[in-house]
Amino acid sequence: MMLPEMTADERSALARALLDALDPLASAMRARTTGQPVEQMWNAEPVEVTLSVLATWKVVDAEVKRLTAMAARTAGSYGASYEQLGAAWGITRQGARKKWPDAVDRPATPVRAEPSGLELFGGTAELRPDPAGGGWRWSATGADGIRVEGEGAALRATKEEAAAHAGAFLREHATGRP
């Protein structure tokens, strides 16, 4: 997301608006610091006045950073990636991650799913993650020698569900059952 640069007129209007907004805050902060009335803010030595304005800009800068971080977290909560945040701010994805480390919810690192075996009722079953990543498959050989795999052992959403179906198959094909 590349934002266009501000025009000279827009920059001038923004500067006027910011200075207009800063003036009452700078006067109030100076009055609290010096104990003098707000109306006398501009009657002090020029260096004192300009340092008061500088200190006020520091307060404004901290507030802008807080509001910026809030906007980044809000965008992240709606699904924006660090790449998108960086593009909006004119920095890299890594720069955005460093600037706003908690802005984007990162899913927990997935645990690598490993195949596992199951022995029940004299038979065996194998549970394995689906290569397409959409669940679990199972195959089994009952104690009676009957084997099921592929389409006969349909895709299941979880490993536990696949194990339950494999277990039911093994029970049906246990030795000594009709």
Secondary structure, 3 states (H helix, E strand, C coil): CCCCCCCHHHHHHHHHHHHHHHHHHHHHHHHHHHCCCHHHHHHCCHHHHHHHHHHHHHHHHHHHHHHHHHHHHHHHHCCCCHHHHHHHHCCCHHHHHHHCCCCCCCCCCCCCCCCEEEEECCEEEEEEECCCCCCEEEEEECCCCCEECHHHCCCECCHHHHHHHHHHHHHHCCCCCC
